Amino acid sequence: APCCYLTDKTQDFGDLNDASVKKVWNNSKYTTARGLFKNDVVPEEWVGCLDCSVYLGSSAAKHRGPVDLHIEPVVLQVNGNKTINGNRRAGGAEMLESEAIRGSQNGQNEEMTEAKTEKPV
């Protein structure tokens, strides 16, 4: 983990079992995180620091303001005959038509996207 606040493995910045310290330190996640504290660097990818209370409370975050990464929505495909979380669609209807599904990536910028469901084989 890059610090004691990001303890979730999915937000890790690298693994020293797989790469050298130099390679991990200079990877895109670490350079993005360090760049958050510089005025002339615009982050190109999401890192856990962006929603961390320590960073958000820093003068660097207050000076920079909100970061908009233009995250692309995630498209989910759902098989119409399978249940979702143990429940069928409200009213018992199966999901065979296109439906709008909220998708987000890393909890950022929820947007509506259209997902096509497949008919069972």
C-alpha positions as CSV (number, residue, x, y, z in Angstrom):
1,A,0.0,0.0,0.0
2,P,1.2,3.5,-0.7
3,C,0.3,4.7,2.8
4,C,-1.5,3.6,5.9
5,Y,-4.9,4.9,4.7
6,L,-5.1,2.8,1.5
7,T,-5.3,-0.7,2.8
8,D,-7.5,-2.3,0.1
9,K,-5.4,-4.5,-2.2
10,T,-7.4,-3.2,-5.2
11,Q,-6.0,0.3,-4.6
12,D,-2.4,-0.9,-4.2
13,F,0.2,1.0,-6.2
14,G,2.5,-2.0,-6.9
15,D,4.0,-5.2,-5.5
16,L,7.7,-5.5,-4.7
17,N,7.4,-9.2,-5.2
18,D,6.7,-8.6,-8.8
19,A,8.8,-5.5,-9.6
20,S,11.8,-3.5,-8.3
21,V,11.4,-0.5,-5.9
22,K,12.5,1.8,-8.7
23,K,9.9,0.4,-11.1
24,V,7.0,0.6,-8.5
25,W,8.0,4.1,-7.4
26,N,8.0,5.4,-11.0
27,N,4.8,3.6,-12.1
28,S,1.8,5.6,-13.3
29,K,-0.1,5.3,-9.9
30,Y,2.8,6.6,-7.8
31,T,3.6,9.4,-10.3
32,T,-0.1,10.4,-10.4
33,A,-0.3,10.4,-6.6
34,R,2.8,12.6,-6.2
35,G,1.5,14.8,-9.0
36,L,-1.6,15.6,-7.0
37,F,0.6,17.9,-4.9
38,K,2.0,19.8,-7.9
39,N,0.3,22.7,-9.5
40,D,1.2,21.8,-13.1
41,V,0.2,18.1,-13.1
42,V,-3.3,17.0,-14.2
43,P,-4.0,13.4,-13.2
44,E,-4.9,11.1,-16.1
45,E,-6.0,8.1,-14.0
46,W,-7.9,7.5,-10.8
47,V,-5.8,6.7,-7.7
48,G,-7.1,6.0,-4.2
49,C,-5.7,9.3,-3.0
50,L,-8.5,11.2,-4.9
51,D,-11.1,10.1,-2.3
52,C,-8.9,9.9,0.7
53,S,-9.7,12.3,3.6
54,V,-6.1,13.1,4.1
55,Y,-5.6,14.3,0.6
56,L,-9.0,16.0,0.4
57,G,-8.2,17.9,3.5
58,S,-4.8,19.1,2.2
59,S,-4.0,22.5,1.0
60,A,-3.0,21.0,-2.4
61,A,-6.5,19.4,-2.9
62,K,-8.2,22.7,-1.9
63,H,-6.0,24.6,-4.2
64,R,-6.5,22.2,-7.1
65,G,-10.2,21.8,-6.7
66,P,-12.2,18.8,-7.9
67,V,-10.6,16.4,-10.4
68,D,-12.7,15.4,-13.4
69,L,-11.3,12.3,-15.1
70,H,-14.1,11.7,-17.6
71,I,-14.5,8.1,-16.6
72,E,-16.1,5.9,-19.2
73,P,-19.2,4.1,-18.0
74,V,-19.1,0.4,-17.3
75,V,-21.5,-1.7,-19.4
76,L,-23.1,-4.6,-17.7
77,Q,-24.7,-7.5,-19.5
78,V,-27.4,-9.4,-17.7
79,N,-28.8,-12.8,-18.8
80,G,-32.6,-12.4,-18.8
81,N,-33.4,-15.8,-17.2
82,K,-31.0,-15.6,-14.4
83,T,-31.9,-13.9,-11.1
84,I,-30.1,-10.9,-9.8
85,N,-29.3,-11.1,-6.1
86,G,-31.9,-13.8,-5.9
87,N,-34.7,-11.7,-7.2
88,R,-36.4,-11.3,-10.6
89,R,-37.2,-7.9,-12.0
90,A,-40.0,-6.1,-10.2
91,G,-43.4,-7.5,-11.4
92,G,-41.9,-10.8,-12.3
93,A,-41.0,-9.7,-15.8
94,E,-37.8,-11.1,-17.2
95,M,-35.1,-8.7,-18.4
96,L,-35.0,-9.4,-22.1
97,E,-35.1,-5.8,-23.5
98,S,-32.5,-3.2,-23.3
99,E,-32.4,-1.4,-20.0
100,A,-30.6,1.6,-18.6
101,I,-28.1,0.6,-15.9
102,R,-26.1,2.9,-13.7
103,G,-22.4,2.2,-14.2
104,S,-19.4,3.6,-12.5
105,Q,-15.8,2.9,-12.3
106,N,-14.1,3.1,-8.9
107,G,-17.1,5.0,-7.5
108,Q,-16.5,7.9,-9.8
109,N,-19.0,9.9,-12.0
110,E,-22.1,7.7,-12.2
111,E,-23.7,7.9,-15.6
112,M,-26.5,6.2,-17.4
113,T,-25.5,3.7,-20.0
114,E,-27.5,1.3,-22.0
115,A,-26.9,-2.4,-21.7
116,K,-28.2,-5.1,-24.0
117,T,-29.3,-8.3,-22.4
118,E,-28.9,-11.6,-24.1
119,K,-31.7,-14.1,-24.7
120,P,-31.1,-17.5,-23.0
121,V,-29.7,-20.3,-25.2
